[in-house]
Amino acid sequence: MTGTTANTAPGHAADLERIFHAWDDALGAKDVDAALALYAEDATLESPLVRHLLGGPHGIVRGREQLRRFLPRVFAHQSPKRQRSRTGYLTDGTRLSWEYPRTGVEGDSDQMDIVEVLQIRDGLIEQHHVYWGWYSFSLLDDDRRVTDPVGEAGRANLDQAQAVYHQWHERARTGDVAGLLELYTDDATLESPLVTRVLDRADGTLHGKTELGRFFHEGARRRPNDLVRWHREDPFLWNGHTLSWEYRRVTPDGDQIDIAEVMELADGRITDHRVYWGWYGTEHLITNATRQS
């Protein structure tokens, strides 16, 4: 037995032992499928590497689909110092933790100093928290200076993306048309299913601030709408030029129009804006059009 356990049922102990070995084996083999098989569908992973490799605002990966995007990048960017020298694990029967100490257990050359803490449920990883020591942090800091996939300009753009994320939402919610238009370039385009309804035209694409202004003014005039609740929870997505977020249908106050916003940014302003409606919003649009015909 390689672990230190406290009042752990035999079945749980076997799961802990299996995950302890299988996770490290998948890391060593860079086997994405084997690693994914260890996680629950709704698992979360928090690690300093998340922002570094994915370029988002938070260090959290949620669910297997996001893990499937994240893990190949982890394996592809493994430092030569990411060795796997460790001893046993600690557990209380549901949490599993082990350490990769900087000096290694055999006194080998320095390796990345990391602690893994896993919450196990029904034989699968439910939560995974990764903690880095000073040596790992120094390697990441050095790597960012040389090969950061976001880069210095990207980090500045990340701040700009975050500003657009907050300012667009607030100005649209309050009907601040002038403020909204400030966020767009003069020749910006906007595509939305709502364009054809609000402006009574066949083409759903707008070009330039004059057309955008007409659309925003008319949209603001038609509010309030009880189904436009402006509720969002998840952080935005950002890859260096494309910004996206959701207004999911389900909110604490009831269903809302479900919309995904996608924006291309240049120098901190929106050049192209594409709006996608979900099933609930689409049905609402169709129902209203039928009533008006």
Buried (B, 14 or more C-beta within 10 A) or exposed (E): EEBEBEEBEEEBBEBBBEBBEBBBEBBEEBBBEBBBEBBBEEBBBBBBBBBBBBBBBEBBBBBBEBBBEBBBBBBEBBEEBBBEBBEEBBBEBBBBBBBBBBEBEEEEEEBBBBBBBBBBEEBBBBBBBBBBBEBBEEBBEEBBEEEBBBEEEBBEBBEBBBEBBEBBBEBBEEBBBEBBBEBBBEEBBBBBBBBBBBBEEEEBBBEBBEBBBBBBEBBBEEEEEEBBBEBBEEBBBBBBEBBBBBBBBEBEEEBBBBBBBBBBBEEEBBBBBBBBBBEBBBEBBEEEEEEEE
